[in-house]
Amino acid sequence: MFSKACEHGIRAMIYIATQSTAGRRVKLGDIARHSGSPEAFTAKVLGALSKAGLLESLKGPAGGFGIDNAAKISLKSIVQAIDGDRLFKGCALGLLECDASKPCPMHHKFGAMRDGLNDMLESTHLEELATGLKSGASFLLR
């Protein structure tokens, strides 16, 4: 459903949020290790998230990545920063011209699913996911 970059970005953001709530900045290598992503790929994804203003990046010995307010970052904002609006506006079959006036065979059914997904992504915030990870109720890696 999400691109690989988006999957890794969501996992990285959840991990960074767990550390940020404890007042810690996280180095790239730690993020890659705890999110199960190659370091170079993680750097590219974190660059997009930082550019979108969802993530703070500081260089130097006391630097690293951090999140100021995980309660205000929705999953939808992370998905949009990495994958754009493709998930929310694109055709289920990848057609260039698909809308209500000229629908693809899946248009109407996919629209209902997309609306539900949009609602879930808008209402789910990073802090909630980080809390689940910290409590042991969820995990990033097996």
N, C-alpha and C positions, 0 to 999 in steps of 0.2 A: 504494500500500500504506500509506504513512504520510500523515498530513495535511500540507498545505503548511507549517503552523506547525512540525510535527515535522521535516520536511526542512530547513527553515531553521535550526531549533534545533540539529540535529546538525551542520550545516555550520559554524554559528557556534561551537559548542563545540570542534570540531576546530581551527578557526583560533585561538581563544583558548588552547587547549592548546599549540599550537606556540609562541605568544608567552610563555606562562607558564613553559614549561620553560627559557626564556632569561631568566627573571626580570623580564619586562615585563608591565605592566598594559595593557589595550587599551581605547581609547575607543570609544564606540558607533558613530561614523561609520566608523571603520576596520573594525570588525566587519561592519557592513552592506555596505561596499564589497567586502571580501574574501570575503563569503559570498553575495553577489548578492541581497541582500534589502533592501527598503525600510527606512529607518531607524526609522520609527514602528512598523512590524511587528516589527522586530528587537528594539526596546525592550520590547514586550509579551511576546515569547517569552523574552527574557533575564530578565524579571521573574519568569516562572513557574519558570524554572530556578534562579534565585537563591532564590526562596521555598522550593523543594524542597531547598535546601542543596547543590546541585551546583556552584554558581558564587558567587564572592565579588564584591561590588560596593562600591566605595568612591567617595564623592563628593569633589569638589575638584580642584585643579590636578594633584595627584599621584595622583588616583584613576583609576578605570576598572574593567574586569572582569578577573578572574584565576581560576585554578583551582589549588588547593593540591596535589592528588594525582591526576593524570590516570590513573594506573595503577589506581586504585580505582573509577573511574567507568565502569560498563558502559553499552553502548548501550541496554540495557533500562531502566535508570534514567532515561535522558534521554527515551525514548519514553513511559514512564509519567508523568513529570513534565508532559509536554505533552499527550499524548493519553489518559492514564489507562490502564485495563485493557481497553479496547474491542478492541484487536488480539488480546489473549491470551484473552479470554473471550467475545467477541461472536460472533454468528451470521454466517456467510459471506454470507448473503443479507439480513442486517439484520432478521431476525425477532426479535420480543421473547421468544418462548418456543421455544427450540431447545435440546434437550439429548439425551442418549443414549436417554431413554425416549420422547421425541417429537422425532425429528430432522428437520431440513430435508433436502432432496434432496442437499445437499453436505456434510452434517455430518461424516460419517466420513472422507471424503477431505480435507476442510479441516482436520480435527483433526490428522492426521498432518503436514500442511504447517505448521500453527501450532506444533506441538511442535518441529519442526526450526528454525523461525524463532526461537522462544523460546530454544532452546539456543544458537543463533548470537548472538543479542543479549546473552544473559547472559555468554557467553565472550569477547565482543569488547569491549575496553576503549579508552577515549579515547586513551591514550598510544600504543597500537599504530597507530591511525589518524593521529595527529599525526606520528608518526615517518615514516610513509609519505609524508605531505605534505611534510615537511621534506626528505626525501631525494630528492624529485622522482618517486618511484614512483607517486604518485597526485596528483590535483588537485581543486580545488573549483570553479574557473571555467575555461572554455575561452577 
